[in-house]
Amino acid sequence: MSRYYFNIRSGNLLYEDPEGDDYASIEVAVEEAIAASREMTAESVKKGELVIMRTFEITDTRGQVIATVPFSDAIKLK
C-alpha cells in the first residue's frame, strides 16, 4: 500500500489534500480520483453550476505529481 494525496488544481489555485489515503497501486488511486471527480461534478450540477475545469493532481508522500485526472475527462458530454 502506498499513500497518495488528491490535490485539486483550479486555475492558479491548488487545494492540497492534507491527509491522503492508502491505495494498493496508482491505478487504483486514479480510479478513485475519477469516481470522486464524477461525484463532485454531479454535486456542482445540483447547485446549478458545472465545475469541470478542475484537475486532481495525485501526489506521493514526497509531493511529486504521479498522475493527473482532469474532471473533464471523467464525464462524457453527449
N, C-alpha and C positions, 0 to 999 in steps of 0.2 A: 504494500500500500504506500502511496505517495500522497503528500499534501499539496493541493492546488488551491489557488486563490482566484476568484472570479471578479476581477476588477471590471468596472463599466466605464468605457470611454464614450463621452457625449460631446462632440466637437472638441474644444480645447480643454474640457474638464475631464478629470479622472477621479472616479469614486472607487476608493480602494476597499477591498474585502479584508477586514482586519483579522478574521478568524481562519478562513479557508476550510476545506473539508478533505477527507481522505478518500482516494479512489484507487481502484485496482490498476488502472492504466490511464494514460492521457486520452485514449479513445473513449473510455467510459466518462471521463470528465467532459469531453467535448459533447457527447450525447446528452449529458445533464445540462450543459450550457444551452444547447438547442432547445431542450424542453423548457428550461427556465425563461429563455427569451420569448418563446411562444406564449407562456403564461403571462409574462409582463406586457407583451404586446396586446393580448386579449384584455387585460385589465385596463390598459390605456384606451382601448376602443370603447369599453363600457363607460368611460368618463368623457367620451366624445373626442378623443384625441387618437392619433396614430403615431406611436413612437417606434419608428423603425430605423432611425438614424443613429443608433447606438451600437456599440460593439463590446462583447465580452473579450477582455484580454486575460487569458488564463496564464497565470504565472506560477513558478515553482517557489520553493522556500527561499531561494536566493533573489527572488524578484525578477527573474528572467522570463520574458514572454515566451511561452511554449506553443500556444495556439491562439488564434483569434476566431471569434464567432460573431459575424455581423448579424444583428437582429433581422435585417432584410433577407438574409439567406435562409432563415428558419421558417419563413412563410412563403406560400405561393400565391401570387396575385393573379386572379382569373378575371 
